[in-house]
Structures are given as structure tokens and as C-alpha cells.
């Protein structure tokens, strides 16, 4: 699914150069559920942005589904972000004037699927996520957990092989966080590959594999028993 070799990313801060990623080698297989942890400045967010094709490395290689990402032009990268990668963010990023269903259907605006089939797919996802009675509600009429479920449904609407989650429980209470992580576990059991950045040990414990980063490098990589 994912392979990187000697991945490097640098940022200039004043007169200093910060090595956000320092020769990172990483392999993630299809169906894996990986949590990435590390202190602020460890490189985990930079890694997520590069794997999500939102940023480019200064050096090294990144292959997504055996495709060298560096060879893709802007149009191809946009298609990858829309069709191959689903994104879940801490702040949900739902459009306030749209209903839950309309938010879920947004990524399909750039696909060839007809309107009826798109609506049926979105309704099915929301039902599976326990929101069958919230499809016509706007974000301000939903709880935090419900909004995150809508965001997850939106990330899955194009059936992407890879799901990237950046602090997906950061704005949720502990009970709702557990519900969202149980949902991630169910999705993963169905074959969905998930890479998640988190700073919470308890949230990371839901993943099959834990990667710890420090100073732009992978410090530890293990699988949970």
C-alpha cells in the first residue's frame, strides 16, 4: 500500500534548518491499522501530509499502490487525493449550510457516478454508521461524535484504499472517542487500511501497529499483541 525510502523534508526557521523528516523508511501493507505518535515537532504531521499527497519531500521516494508519487502531475495528484485517499480531521471540516448527506456526497462531485447511485451510496454509509435519522440534519444540529461520523462517511464515499486520520478524536470526550475508535476497528476488520496520527496512548492502543517518531525519524515500530 505505502512504501517510502530515505524520505526527507526540511523547513527553514529563521537562520536554522529543521529536519522534519530525516531519512524515513516505512512500509504499510493493505489492511493494516497504524497509529503514529510522537512529541510536537517529531515529524508525524509532516509524514501524514506527504503520505496524503498534500506536501512533497525534499528528497527520497514515496510509492502509493506501487505508483511513484513524484511522477504524478498536479491533476493526477488531485485524482489520487479524491479517489485513493480518505481524510478524517480533528475539526471535522463539514460545510455548515449542507446537510449530513450533502456533506458526505461532496467528494462524488468529481466522479462519474450518477446522482441516484451517489445518493444511495451516501445513505447506505450513514446508515452503517448509525446516522440513518440524521441525514437531513446540518452540522450545528449534530453532536461532536455524530459530526465525526459524518466526516468518516465522507472519507469513505469514494471507497478509497487508504484512510488517513489526523487526531480524529481530538475534539471529542472520552466516551465518544471510544465509540469512534470502535468504529475504526470495525472498518479496519472489513479490510480498510488506516493510518492515524494521535498523541493519546489510549487511542493508539486501538491500532494493530504503533510507530513512534522523534526528531524526524522513526524511533520505534511495533505491532500490538
C-alpha positions as CSV (number, residue, x, y, z in Angstrom):
1,X,0.0,0.0,0.0
2,X,2.7,2.5,1.1
3,X,6.4,2.4,0.8
4,X,8.9,5.2,1.5
5,X,12.7,5.2,1.2
6,X,15.0,7.9,2.7
7,X,12.1,10.4,2.9
8,X,13.4,13.8,3.9
9,X,11.6,17.1,4.5
10,X,13.3,20.3,5.7
11,X,11.9,23.7,6.8
12,X,13.9,26.9,7.4
13,X,13.0,28.7,10.6
14,X,15.0,31.9,10.8
15,X,18.6,31.0,10.4
16,X,18.1,27.4,11.3
17,X,17.1,24.3,9.2
18,X,14.6,21.9,10.9
19,X,14.8,18.3,9.6
20,X,11.0,17.5,9.9
21,X,11.7,14.1,8.2
22,X,15.2,12.6,8.3
23,X,15.6,9.6,6.0
24,X,12.3,7.9,6.9
25,X,11.8,4.3,5.6
26,X,8.3,3.0,6.0
27,X,6.2,0.2,4.7
28,X,2.4,-0.3,5.3
29,X,0.5,-3.2,3.9
30,X,-3.1,-3.2,2.8
31,X,-5.5,-3.9,5.7
32,X,-3.1,-2.6,8.3
33,X,-4.2,-0.2,11.1
34,X,-1.2,2.0,12.1
35,X,-1.0,4.7,14.8
36,X,1.7,7.3,14.6
37,X,2.8,9.0,17.9
38,X,5.5,11.5,18.9
39,X,6.0,14.8,20.7
40,X,5.4,18.1,19.0
41,X,8.0,18.6,16.2
42,X,8.7,14.9,15.9
43,X,7.6,14.9,12.2
44,X,4.4,12.9,12.4
45,X,2.2,15.6,10.9
46,X,4.7,16.2,8.1
47,X,4.8,12.5,7.4
48,X,1.0,12.5,7.2
49,X,0.9,15.4,4.8
50,X,3.4,13.8,2.5
51,X,1.6,10.4,2.6
52,X,-1.7,12.2,1.9
53,X,-0.1,13.9,-1.2
54,X,-0.6,17.3,0.5
55,X,3.1,18.1,0.6
56,X,6.2,16.8,-1.3
57,X,9.5,15.6,0.2
58,X,12.8,17.3,-0.5
59,X,14.5,14.0,-1.0
60,X,13.7,10.3,-1.0
61,X,10.9,8.2,-2.6
62,X,7.2,7.6,-1.9
63,X,5.3,4.9,-3.6
64,X,1.5,4.7,-3.1
65,X,-0.1,1.5,-4.5
66,X,3.2,0.8,-6.3
67,X,3.0,4.2,-8.1
68,X,5.9,6.6,-7.7
69,X,4.1,9.7,-6.4
70,X,6.9,12.0,-7.6
71,X,6.0,11.1,-11.2
72,X,2.4,12.4,-10.8
73,X,1.4,15.9,-12.1
74,X,-1.0,18.2,-10.3
75,X,-4.1,16.7,-12.0
76,X,-3.0,13.2,-11.2
77,X,-2.3,14.1,-7.6
78,X,-5.8,15.6,-7.3
79,X,-7.3,12.4,-8.5
80,X,-5.3,10.4,-6.0
81,X,-6.4,12.6,-3.1
82,X,-10.0,12.3,-4.2
83,X,-10.2,8.6,-5.2
84,X,-7.4,6.8,-3.4
85,X,-7.2,8.6,0.0
86,X,-9.9,9.4,2.5
87,X,-9.1,12.1,5.1
88,X,-10.5,12.5,8.6
89,X,-9.5,15.6,10.6
90,X,-9.8,16.7,14.2
91,X,-12.0,19.6,13.3
92,X,-14.4,17.6,11.0
93,X,-14.4,20.2,8.2
94,X,-18.1,19.9,7.4
95,X,-19.8,22.7,5.4
96,X,-22.3,24.3,7.8
97,X,-25.1,25.0,5.3
98,X,-25.2,21.5,3.9
99,X,-27.0,18.5,5.5
100,X,-25.1,15.4,6.7
101,X,-25.9,13.6,3.5
102,X,-24.9,16.5,1.3
103,X,-21.5,16.7,3.1
104,X,-20.9,13.0,2.6
105,X,-21.6,13.3,-1.1
106,X,-19.2,16.2,-1.7
107,X,-16.3,14.1,-3.0
108,X,-18.5,12.5,-5.6
109,X,-19.0,15.8,-7.4
110,X,-15.7,15.0,-9.2
111,X,-16.7,11.4,-10.1
112,X,-18.7,9.9,-13.0
113,X,-21.3,8.2,-10.7
114,X,-24.9,9.2,-11.4
115,X,-26.8,11.2,-8.8
116,X,-29.2,8.4,-7.8
117,X,-26.3,5.9,-7.3
118,X,-24.3,8.6,-5.4
119,X,-27.2,9.3,-3.0
120,X,-27.9,5.6,-2.4
121,X,-24.2,5.1,-1.5
122,X,-24.2,8.0,0.9
123,X,-27.4,6.9,2.6
124,X,-26.0,3.4,3.0
125,X,-22.8,4.7,4.6
126,X,-24.7,6.9,7.0
127,X,-27.0,4.0,8.0
128,X,-24.0,1.8,8.6
129,X,-22.5,4.5,10.9
130,X,-25.7,4.8,12.9
131,X,-26.9,8.1,11.4
132,X,-30.0,7.0,9.5
133,X,-32.1,9.5,11.4
134,X,-29.6,12.4,11.0
135,X,-29.2,12.5,7.2
136,X,-31.1,15.8,6.7
137,X,-29.6,17.5,9.8
138,X,-27.0,20.2,9.4
139,X,-23.7,20.1,11.4
140,X,-24.9,22.5,14.1
141,X,-27.7,20.1,14.8
142,X,-25.3,17.2,15.4
143,X,-23.2,16.2,18.4
144,X,-19.4,16.1,18.1
145,X,-19.4,12.3,17.7
146,X,-22.1,12.5,15.0
147,X,-20.2,15.1,13.1
148,X,-17.1,13.0,13.1
149,X,-19.2,10.0,11.9
150,X,-20.4,12.2,9.0
151,X,-16.7,13.1,8.3
152,X,-15.8,9.4,8.3
153,X,-18.7,8.6,5.9
154,X,-17.5,11.4,3.6
155,X,-13.9,10.0,3.7
156,X,-15.2,6.6,2.6
157,X,-17.7,7.6,0.0
158,X,-15.2,7.0,-2.9
159,X,-14.2,3.7,-1.4
160,X,-10.5,4.7,-1.1
161,X,-8.0,2.0,-0.3
162,X,-6.3,4.3,2.3
163,X,-7.8,6.3,5.1
164,X,-5.7,8.9,6.9
165,X,-6.9,10.2,10.2
166,X,-5.2,13.2,11.9
167,X,-6.1,13.4,15.6
168,X,-9.6,12.1,14.8
169,X,-10.7,12.1,18.5
170,X,-9.0,15.4,19.5
171,X,-12.3,17.3,19.9
172,X,-14.3,14.5,21.4
173,X,-14.9,13.4,25.0
174,X,-13.6,10.0,26.2
175,X,-16.8,8.1,25.7
176,X,-17.4,9.4,22.2
177,X,-13.7,8.8,21.4
178,X,-14.1,5.2,22.3
179,X,-17.1,4.9,20.0
180,X,-15.2,6.4,17.1
181,X,-12.2,4.1,17.7
182,X,-14.6,1.1,17.8
183,X,-15.9,2.3,14.5
184,X,-12.4,2.5,13.1
185,X,-11.8,-1.1,14.3
186,X,-14.9,-2.3,12.5
187,X,-13.9,-0.5,9.3
188,X,-10.4,-2.0,9.5
189,X,-11.8,-5.5,10.1
190,X,-13.7,-5.0,6.8
191,X,-10.3,-4.5,5.0
192,X,-9.8,-0.7,5.2
193,X,-6.2,0.4,5.6
194,X,-5.9,3.1,8.2
195,X,-3.0,5.4,9.2
196,X,-3.8,7.6,12.2
197,X,-1.8,10.3,14.0
198,X,-2.6,10.7,17.7
199,X,-1.0,12.0,20.9
200,X,-3.1,9.8,23.1
201,X,-1.8,6.4,24.2
202,X,-5.3,5.0,24.8
203,X,-6.4,5.9,21.3
204,X,-3.2,4.5,19.8
205,X,-3.9,1.2,21.6
206,X,-6.8,0.5,19.3
207,X,-4.4,0.2,16.3
208,X,-2.6,-3.0,15.3
209,X,0.7,-1.3,14.9
210,X,2.4,1.6,16.7
211,X,5.0,3.9,15.2
212,X,6.8,6.4,17.5
213,X,8.7,9.3,15.9
214,X,11.2,11.7,17.4
215,X,13.3,14.4,15.7
216,X,12.1,13.4,12.2
217,X,12.9,9.7,12.5
218,X,11.1,6.5,13.3
219,X,12.2,5.7,16.8
220,X,10.1,2.6,17.3
221,X,7.9,0.4,15.2
222,X,5.9,-2.5,16.7
223,X,2.7,-4.5,16.5
224,X,0.3,-4.8,19.4
225,X,-0.2,-8.3,20.7
